């Protein structure tokens, strides 16, 4: 076994990953963990609801290559083993029903994405408002510094001017 194959099999803690884990991570999309605090709070709130967790798992699976492979195998077996004769009425009905449910999960996923975008937009708006206030404070300080500078210059000119 080459050193590259060993490096690929090893995780950061030195343990080898199982074949099932490598297969699952190769077929199912790995969802990155959010780093934005607003998204972390949103994910925690979403994970608190069982229905959301179920919908997220179904959506993740139905959007994966494992889902595609499963259907390719299912259709090949259905047709290959002759479960029913052409034009495959029962298969068509099952697939149509599945499409109805999957379209619902797509809508759920889009709603979730919209909610995430709204959370980010709200957080960005708060940041913009805070920055605007900081800018106003800095401008006020700059004006005070300018006024003090003018007073110092005026005082210096009046004290050091020609005496006569």
N, C-alpha and C positions, 0 to 999 in steps of 0.2 A: 504494500500500500504506500502511495507517495505521501510526502509531507503535506502537500496541498489538500489531499482528501482528508487527512487527519485534521488539518486546521479547519476545514469546512464542517466537519462533524462535531468539533468541540465547541462548547459554549464558553462564555467569559469566565465561568467558575471552574472550567476544566472537565466538566462532565459531558459525556456524549449524549446527544439527543436521540430519541427513539425514532424509528422509521415512521411510525404513525404520526409523530409530531412533525417531522420533516414533510411528510405527505400532506398533512392538514395545512401547514403553513404555506406549502407550495400551491395548494388548490384554493384555499379560502383566503380572502383578502385580510390582511392584518391592519386593524384600525389603529392609527397612531394616537397616542395619548395627548390630549390637549395640554398646551403649556400656558395659554392665556388664562388667568385666574377667573375671568368671567365664564369662559367655556368649561373650566373645571367645575365651577358651581352648577352650571347648567347640566353637565353630564351627571353630577351627583344627584341632582333633583330628578333627572330622567331615570336614573338607575333605581331610584326608590320605588318606582311604580312597576309592578310585575308585567302589566300589559305592554309598557314601553320596552322592557327588556326582551319580551317575547318577540315583539314587532322588530326590534333591532336585530335579533338573531336571525329571524326569517329573512329580513331584508339583506343582511350580510351574506347569508347562504345563497339566496336566489340571485344575488349579483356576483356570484363567484364562478370560476371555471368548473368547480366540482358539480355545480348545478347543471351546467351544460353537459359534462361527461355523463352524469347520471341519466339525463334525458336521452342522450345518444344510445346508451346501453339499454335503457328501458324501451325505446322505440325499436331498436334492433331485435331485442328479445321478443317483443310483442309481435312484430312482423315475422321474424325468423321461426318462432315456435308456433306460428299460426293460431294465436289466441282467438282471432276472428278473421273473417274473410274481407277482402277488399270490398268496399271503400272505407273500412275501419270506422264504423259509426260510433261504437262505444269509445274507442280511443279518441276520436274527434271530440266527443262530448266531455270526456275527462280532461283533455287538454284545454278545451274552452272554459270549463269550470276553473281550472287552475289559472288560466289567464285572467279571469275575473278577479280572483283572489290576489294574484300577483300585482295587478294594476292597482288594487287597493293599497298594497304594501308600498308600491312606488309612490303613491300619493302621500302615505304616511311619511315616507323618507323625504319627500320634497317639503312637507310641512315641517319636519324636523330641521332640514337644512335652512328653511326660512326662519325658524325660531333661532337657530344659531347665528344667522346673519343679523337678526334683530338684536340679539344679545351683544354682538360685536359692535353694531352701530350705536347702541345705547352707551356702551362703554367708551367708544370713541367720542361720542358727543360730550360725555362727562369730562373726558380728558381735554377736549377743545375748550369747554367752559372754564376748567381749571387753568389752562394755559392762558386764556383770555384774561382772567382775573390776575394772574401773575404778570402778564404784560402790562395791564393797567397799573398794578402796584409798582412795577419797574419804571414805567413812564412817570408816575408821580414822584418816585425817588429821583429820577433824572432831572425833573423840573426843580425839585428842591436843591439838588446839587448845583444846577445851573444858577438858581437864584442866590445861593450862598456864594458861589464863585463870583457872580456880579457884585455882590456886596463887599466881598474881600477886595476885588479890584477897585471898586469905588472908594473904599476906605483907604487902600494903599495910595491911590491917586490923590486923595484929599490930604493925607499925611505927608507924602513925599513930594508934593507939588512945589512949585517955586514959592519961596517965602519972601515976602517982601514987604 
